[in-house]
Structures are given as structure tokens and as C-alpha cells.
Amino acid sequence: MIGYYLIAGIMFLVGMMVSNQLKRKFQEYSEVPLSEGLSGKEVAERMLHENGIYDVQVISTPGFLSDHYNPADKTVNLSPDVYSGRSISAAAVAAHECGHAVQHATAYSMLQMRSKLVPMVQISSTLSQWVIAAGVGFMGFGGGNQTILLIGIALFAISTLFSLITLPVEYDASARALKWMEQTHLTNRGEHDQAADALKWAARTYVVAAIASVANLIYFIMIFLNRRNDD
């Protein structure tokens, strides 16, 4: 399992760097006022209504960069800095989360697929590491361990698939947000570029997570194949 911890360690460092850069970008653009003067809440409500969505509520949720769209109760949850903020950062984040609401309303296939995986991911993310560790630990006790390891890999693969499906969902939500902001002239050219930069770094956090998951999945598969070839 040394390889696993090495991969995890490297990706953790990369993830920290990307996350810190995202925070810096958010702080930087949170000091740039939106020329239209709208708050994140107002931006969100405007985007929803202009996309014909009136059954989604925009609410404030505690935390920093805790913004998300909840398809279960149809709420756009904005952190306090975004909900009340009147900056480029607030507008970009609010519009991005509404991008998910538009995806939901238009039955965007990748979002639907990700939503269907959520119950399985909740189980696989909890069990996969324990099952894989048990499979590797029992390698010296006969063929049964291969089955345990294979089950663990299958569980981990579900989480990896979820990470990969998340990428187009996030990038599409950002694309919808930026397109709407440009078409409605919510942002001028400079503000649009700044909003795009902020959302770019937010998306990269998901890219790092997906790469880490794929790398670990490959590592576990290699362990399984090497063990099978040794038998």
C-alpha cells in the first residue's frame, strides 16, 4: 500500500496548491465590485427567472465556499460572502450554482447520471478502502484474497466514475453561467474574464480529485493483476 500513500500524498499537495490558489482568486475578485451592483442572491434569482425557473429557492448557507445546488429540495445554497456579496466572485459563484439548477431543469444527462450514482458512492466511499486493505492484507492466505481485493476495486471504481462524471457537470455549469452573464451584459469584458478565471480555478479542484482517483484505481488494479500473475 506504499504506492497508494505516495500517490495520495502527491495529489494532496497538488490539491492544496490548487485550493489555495482558488481561495486567493476568490479573495482577489471579491474586492472587485460588480458594475451592475447586484448581490449574489440577486444574480442567482435573475438567472433562474430568465431561464424560466421559478420553483428553485436561493438561500444562504454557513461556511466559506460552501456553495452548492441541491436537486433534492431545489435550493441554490450560497455562502454568506456570495449571498450578500456584490463582487465579481459572488456573481460568478452564484451564476455557476444556478448553472446546475438549469442543468436539472433541462434534464442534462451527465447531471442525471451523477445523481443516480450518489447512493452507491455513499456506500463505496465508506467501504472501498477497508475492503481493499483487507484484500491486500490477506494476500498470503490463498485465492480468496483476490476476490476481496476485486470487490474493493469495484467499489473504488464507482467513486472514480463519479469523479469523472463530475467534471463535465462542473465545466458545463460554468459555461452556462459565463454565457448567461455575457448575453445579459451582467458583466463587461474585463469582469467576464475575471469571472471566467475564478470559475476556472474552482473547476481545477475537481480535475485534481479525478486524477487522484484514477491514479489510485490504476494502482489497485496493478496490484490485483500482479497477484493473479504470481499465482
Legacy VTK file of the C-alpha trace (Angstrom):
# vtk DataFile Version 3.0
C-alpha trace
ASCII
DATASET POLYDATA
POINTS 231 float
0.000 0.000 0.000
3.069 2.263 -0.047
2.282 3.263 -3.631
-1.213 4.288 -2.602
0.063 6.581 0.133
2.668 8.037 -2.227
0.011 8.858 -4.836
-2.311 10.184 -2.142
0.458 12.346 -0.721
1.413 13.848 -4.078
-2.175 14.540 -5.062
-2.867 16.009 -1.619
-0.074 18.531 -2.120
-1.280 19.369 -5.629
-4.823 19.677 -4.339
-3.686 22.021 -1.574
-1.898 24.252 -4.078
-4.950 24.440 -6.335
-7.260 25.024 -3.377
-5.055 27.821 -2.043
-4.955 29.421 -5.485
-8.754 29.217 -5.682
-9.039 30.949 -2.316
-6.628 33.659 -3.451
-8.582 34.204 -6.651
-11.871 34.364 -4.752
-10.445 36.884 -2.304
-8.936 38.933 -5.137
-12.137 39.134 -7.160
-14.290 39.593 -4.063
-12.687 43.027 -3.806
-13.755 43.917 -7.357
-17.317 45.316 -7.293
-19.748 44.158 -9.951
-20.628 47.120 -12.163
-24.314 46.124 -12.106
-24.245 46.296 -8.301
-26.266 43.095 -7.805
-25.718 40.763 -4.860
-25.077 37.057 -5.349
-28.666 36.361 -4.293
-29.983 38.824 -6.864
-27.751 37.407 -9.595
-28.957 33.893 -8.811
-32.641 34.838 -8.820
-32.255 36.778 -12.042
-30.515 33.893 -13.804
-33.102 31.400 -12.600
-36.047 33.527 -13.688
-34.534 34.359 -17.070
-34.176 30.624 -17.653
-37.839 30.076 -16.778
-37.113 28.534 -13.365
-39.393 29.707 -10.568
-39.501 26.663 -8.263
-35.903 26.941 -7.008
-35.209 28.893 -3.823
-31.980 30.834 -3.241
-30.857 30.563 0.391
-27.805 31.373 2.493
-25.749 28.516 3.934
-22.945 28.716 6.530
-19.296 28.323 5.575
-16.702 29.618 3.136
-17.027 28.468 -0.499
-19.730 26.060 0.689
-21.934 26.998 -2.264
-23.899 24.221 -3.937
-27.143 23.342 -5.672
-29.324 20.720 -4.013
-31.557 18.973 -6.573
-33.432 17.115 -3.825
-35.122 20.216 -2.422
-34.391 22.542 -5.364
-32.340 25.093 -3.479
-29.334 27.150 -4.539
-27.272 27.341 -1.356
-24.893 30.301 -1.265
-22.254 31.009 1.376
-22.661 34.369 3.204
-19.890 36.063 1.194
-21.589 35.054 -2.051
-25.198 35.517 -0.943
-24.694 39.127 0.178
-21.580 39.991 -1.820
-21.732 42.402 -4.752
-18.442 41.396 -6.328
-17.178 39.504 -9.363
-16.561 36.445 -7.179
-20.078 36.494 -5.751
-21.666 36.872 -9.174
-19.536 34.118 -10.741
-20.194 31.593 -7.987
-23.910 32.381 -7.788
-24.316 32.023 -11.555
-22.340 28.772 -11.550
-24.616 27.199 -8.938
-27.625 28.339 -10.934
-25.999 26.621 -13.901
-26.613 23.373 -12.017
-30.241 24.353 -11.482
-30.590 24.929 -15.232
-28.985 21.533 -15.847
-31.557 19.969 -13.544
-34.456 21.782 -15.179
-33.327 20.765 -18.673
-32.561 17.154 -17.680
-28.861 17.438 -18.506
-27.782 13.809 -18.971
-24.481 13.949 -17.069
-26.137 15.530 -14.031
-28.829 12.866 -14.086
-26.175 10.158 -14.275
-24.242 11.683 -11.367
-27.392 11.955 -9.260
-28.154 8.265 -9.811
-24.664 7.351 -8.613
-24.924 9.288 -5.339
-26.450 6.436 -3.232
-23.833 3.973 -4.494
-20.993 6.449 -3.950
-22.070 6.985 -0.350
-21.594 3.263 0.221
-18.482 2.737 -1.913
-16.580 5.710 -0.465
-17.094 4.282 3.024
-16.262 0.646 2.303
-13.777 0.590 -0.599
-10.621 1.469 1.347
-11.367 -1.057 4.081
-12.157 -3.845 1.616
-9.036 -3.121 -0.466
-6.861 -3.054 2.655
-8.334 -6.398 3.713
-7.730 -7.864 0.248
-4.094 -6.734 0.222
-3.584 -7.848 3.821
-4.844 -11.356 3.131
-2.709 -11.845 0.029
-0.667 -14.534 1.692
-3.672 -16.675 2.570
-4.778 -18.106 -0.758
-7.043 -17.195 -3.671
-9.867 -15.829 -1.571
-7.992 -12.622 -1.026
-8.118 -11.880 -4.767
-11.915 -11.836 -4.636
-11.895 -9.479 -1.661
-9.451 -7.185 -3.433
-11.505 -7.278 -6.626
-14.640 -6.314 -4.707
-12.755 -3.417 -3.157
-11.538 -2.277 -6.574
-15.071 -2.428 -7.953
-16.298 -0.257 -5.077
-13.468 2.216 -5.599
-14.229 2.310 -9.347
-17.712 3.632 -8.566
-16.198 6.609 -6.737
-13.756 7.146 -9.604
-16.578 7.109 -12.128
-18.425 9.673 -10.021
-15.338 11.931 -10.021
-15.032 11.686 -13.796
-18.724 12.392 -14.415
-18.460 15.401 -12.099
-16.002 17.085 -14.489
-18.374 17.730 -17.421
-21.125 18.646 -14.947
-18.966 21.342 -13.353
-17.497 22.666 -16.598
-20.935 22.788 -18.225
-22.376 24.709 -15.264
-19.573 27.259 -15.561
-20.073 27.540 -19.317
-23.806 28.170 -18.826
-23.062 30.784 -16.175
-20.486 32.657 -18.252
-22.649 32.554 -21.370
-25.635 33.955 -19.497
-23.553 36.672 -17.839
-22.209 37.729 -21.234
-25.522 37.591 -23.098
-27.355 39.604 -20.451
-24.480 42.100 -20.155
-24.311 41.438 -16.435
-20.539 41.765 -16.782
-18.381 43.871 -19.035
-15.413 42.339 -20.861
-12.967 42.753 -18.012
-15.419 41.439 -15.437
-16.265 38.475 -17.669
-12.602 37.489 -17.910
-12.216 37.739 -14.145
-15.329 35.621 -13.551
-14.017 33.033 -16.009
-10.669 32.953 -14.199
-12.331 32.383 -10.833
-14.501 29.562 -12.165
-11.502 28.017 -13.936
-9.688 27.524 -10.645
-12.817 26.171 -8.997
-13.089 23.554 -11.757
-9.448 22.570 -11.331
-10.144 21.319 -7.818
-12.412 18.695 -9.385
-9.775 17.863 -12.003
-7.206 17.147 -9.292
-9.672 14.947 -7.410
-10.479 12.987 -10.583
-6.810 12.472 -11.480
-6.045 11.269 -7.960
-8.944 8.813 -8.069
-7.937 7.428 -11.479
-4.287 7.082 -10.407
-5.244 5.147 -7.295
-7.654 2.948 -9.223
-4.899 2.038 -11.692
-2.554 1.307 -8.795
-5.078 -1.064 -7.174
-5.715 -2.809 -10.491
-1.964 -3.323 -10.963
-1.757 -4.932 -7.514
-4.573 -7.296 -8.459
-3.047 -8.213 -11.834
0.414 -8.762 -10.374
-1.036 -11.001 -7.676
-3.017 -13.011 -10.221
0.065 -13.474 -12.428
2.090 -14.696 -9.460
-0.397 -17.484 -8.764
LINES 1 232
231 0 1 2 3 4 5 6 7 8 9 10 11 12 13 14 15 16 17 18 19 20 21 22 23 24 25 26 27 28 29 30 31 32 33 34 35 36 37 38 39 40 41 42 43 44 45 46 47 48 49 50 51 52 53 54 55 56 57 58 59 60 61 62 63 64 65 66 67 68 69 70 71 72 73 74 75 76 77 78 79 80 81 82 83 84 85 86 87 88 89 90 91 92 93 94 95 96 97 98 99 100 101 102 103 104 105 106 107 108 109 110 111 112 113 114 115 116 117 118 119 120 121 122 123 124 125 126 127 128 129 130 131 132 133 134 135 136 137 138 139 140 141 142 143 144 145 146 147 148 149 150 151 152 153 154 155 156 157 158 159 160 161 162 163 164 165 166 167 168 169 170 171 172 173 174 175 176 177 178 179 180 181 182 183 184 185 186 187 188 189 190 191 192 193 194 195 196 197 198 199 200 201 202 203 204 205 206 207 208 209 210 211 212 213 214 215 216 217 218 219 220 221 222 223 224 225 226 227 228 229 230
